[in-house]
Structures are given as C-alpha cells and as structure tokens.
C-alpha cells in the first residue's frame, strides 16, 4: 500500500512539473513575438508613469484615511 501511494505521488509530481514548463515556454514565445515601434514604447512608458503616479496618490490618501498620516 505504501508503495502504491509513493509511486502515485512521484507520478503526480512529475506530471505537474511538466505542465508548468509548458506554460513558461508559451509565455516566452508570446513575449518574443511582440515588437513595438519606438513611438508605441514611449506611449506605453508615459501611460505607465501616469498609472503609477495615480496609484501612489491613491495609496497616500488611503494611508491618511486609515491612520492619520502618509509615509
């Protein structure tokens, strides 16, 4: 009985590890296929800066509301 459980555990572990590798490979393939022009890169960087600034301001507001001051 212990042998059967041991073999089943090893088998499931191997199957799970193989499945994760496929996800990583697919993500790498998707990342390499995407190419952007310099203008599109600048637009994305600008939009990321705006979003980060908004998040920082909202975080400060939440800190003030929760305990009276921001860090």
N, C-alpha and C positions, 0 to 999 in steps of 0.2 A: 504494500500500500504506500509506503514512504517513497519507494522507487517511482511509482506512477506519478505522485504529486511532484517529485523532484523533476522528472522529465517534462511534465506539463508546464511547470514554472519556467524551466530553461527554454522550452519551445515558445512560450508566450513572450518571453523577454526578447528572444531573437526576432520574432515577428514584429514586435513593437519597435525595435531599433531599426529595422529595415524600413519601416513605414516612415519614420522621422527623416531618414536620409533622403527619401524621395521628395519630401516637402522642401527641404533645403535646396536640393538640386533645382526644383521648379522655380523657387524664388530667385535663385542665381540666374537662371535663364531669362526670367522676366526682367530682371534688373539690367542685364547686358543688352537686351533688345531695345530699351528705351534710350533714345538720344534726343537732346533738346538743343535748339539754337541758342546762341548767347543771349538774345533778347528774351526768349522764354525763361532762361535761367535767371536773368535779372528780375523779371516779373515775379517769379516764384520766390526768390530771395526777399523781395520787397513785401510780398504778401505774408511770408513767414515772419518778418520783422514786425509787421502790424499786428499779427495774431499774438505773437509773444508779448508785445507791449500791452495789448488788451488783457491778456492773461495775468500779467504782472500787476496791472492796476486793479483788476478784479480780486486778485489774491490779497493785495493790501487792504482793500475795502472789507473783505471777509475777515481779515485779521483784526481790524479795528472794531468790527461789529462783535466778534467773538470774545476778545479780551481787552479791548480798550486802546490798543496801540498796534502799529505795524512794525515789523522787523526789517 
